[in-house]
């Protein structure tokens, strides 16, 4: 495997990891918003 191929493979892995990080960050924000929303609903008497 040439150094050019190694660099190309490393760039692909970096891109995949960056996409996963963005996905995980988005899911954490959605969970936090959902939990916050549910807590606010429980505090308000009907």
C-alpha positions in Angstrom: 0.0 0.0 0.0 1.5 3.3 -1.0 1.6 6.4 1.2 -1.0 8.0 -1.0 -3.4 5.1 -0.4 -2.8 5.3 3.3 -3.5 9.0 3.4 -6.8 8.5 1.4 -7.9 5.7 3.8 -7.1 7.9 6.8 -9.1 10.8 5.4 -12.1 8.4 4.9 -11.8 7.2 8.5 -11.6 10.8 9.7 -14.7 11.8 7.7 -16.6 8.8 9.1 -15.6 9.7 12.7 -16.6 13.3 12.2 -20.0 12.3 10.9 -20.5 9.9 13.9 -19.5 12.7 16.3 -22.0 15.1 14.8 -24.7 12.4 14.9 -24.0 11.6 18.6 -24.0 15.3 19.5 -27.4 15.7 17.8 -28.9 12.7 19.6 -27.7 14.0 23.0 -29.3 17.4 22.3 -32.6 15.8 21.3 -32.6 13.7 24.5 -31.8 16.7 26.7 -34.6 18.7 25.0 -37.1 15.9 25.3 -36.2 15.4 29.0 -36.5 19.1 29.7 -39.9 19.3 27.9 -41.2 16.3 29.9 -40.0 17.9 33.2 -41.7 21.1 32.3 -45.0 19.3 31.6 -44.9 17.6 35.0 -44.4 20.9 36.8 -47.5 22.6 35.3 -50.8 21.6 37.0 -53.7 20.9 34.6 
